[in-house]
């Protein structure tokens, strides 16, 4: 029996995915690709003519559209942050870390940490552990969780919280709301104020805890993240920090809100921004 988990509403065509502990999340699209073992592919990723090595971690909304004669190769133990774009023909070396919103145009050497558009090497990754990542135990817990709290696909969006969505919350088509309190995530779950609007194709990940104040509007294709990884370790152990968004906040389309961010009342985030927990705001890429 396969130990790999493919969520509902994933499209896979002409591809080979390892049966050993790989996880592909809802609304992802995979075509003409090869995915090795112990890989994680987040929500709303797009892969074509791409080879993914062992233990790679691909965060939400990444795009890797290779070509038949210009394949993309992601080596073992690579971590791609949210909304990373990789150009055709690129080879990302073993153990590299690619920051959220980065656009990779050229090959990446092993253990590089890349940011920007085009992606540039910020520094080399220095590891303090050589332990290999395994999804086995985590996926066993996830399967049990899904049996008790099946994901819901109603009104055109995915609800992975295990609870009904409040009537006062407006959620656009193709969006994902995922995360809850558990033994692994004691601070997890969502708090929603009244008259919150989440527009189309957003990903809100609340395993680390997410609070959104009333009359807040979140633009299309926005990603809010409350979990991350400690890149000092090859096993990429998970970290989490709560995100708090106060009342009357406006978040522009295509933005990324990273773990630990606290947005004060009436704050405006421009389209295509990346927001860090010290409230530094940069343009995506």
Secondary structure as UniProt FT lines:
FT   STRAND          5..6
FT   TURN            8..9
FT   STRAND          11..13
FT   STRAND          16..17
FT   STRAND          23..24
FT   TURN            26..27
FT   STRAND          29..31
FT   STRAND          34..35
FT   TURN            37..38
FT   STRAND          40..41
FT   TURN            43..44
FT   STRAND          46..48
FT   STRAND          50..52
FT   TURN            54..55
FT   STRAND          57..58
FT   TURN            60..61
FT   STRAND          63..65
FT   TURN            68..69
FT   STRAND          72..74
FT   TURN            76..77
FT   STRAND          79..80
FT   TURN            82..83
FT   STRAND          85..86
FT   TURN            88..89
FT   STRAND          91..92
FT   TURN            94..95
FT   STRAND          97..98
FT   TURN            100..101
FT   STRAND          103..104
FT   TURN            110..111
FT   STRAND          112..115
FT   TURN            118..119
FT   STRAND          120..124
FT   HELIX           136..148
FT   STRAND          152..154
FT   TURN            155..156
FT   STRAND          157..160
FT   TURN            167..168
FT   STRAND          169..171
FT   TURN            173..174
FT   STRAND          176..178
FT   TURN            186..187
FT   STRAND          190..192
FT   TURN            194..195
FT   STRAND          196..198
FT   TURN            200..201
FT   STRAND          203..205
FT   TURN            207..208
FT   STRAND          210..212
FT   TURN            214..215
FT   STRAND          217..218
FT   TURN            220..221
FT   STRAND          223..224
FT   STRAND          227..229
FT   TURN            231..232
FT   TURN            234..235
FT   STRAND          238..240
FT   STRAND          243..245
FT   TURN            247..248
FT   STRAND          250..251
FT   TURN            253..254
FT   STRAND          256..257
FT   TURN            259..260
FT   STRAND          262..263
FT   TURN            265..266
FT   STRAND          268..269
FT   TURN            271..272
FT   STRAND          273..275
FT   TURN            277..278
FT   STRAND          281..283
//
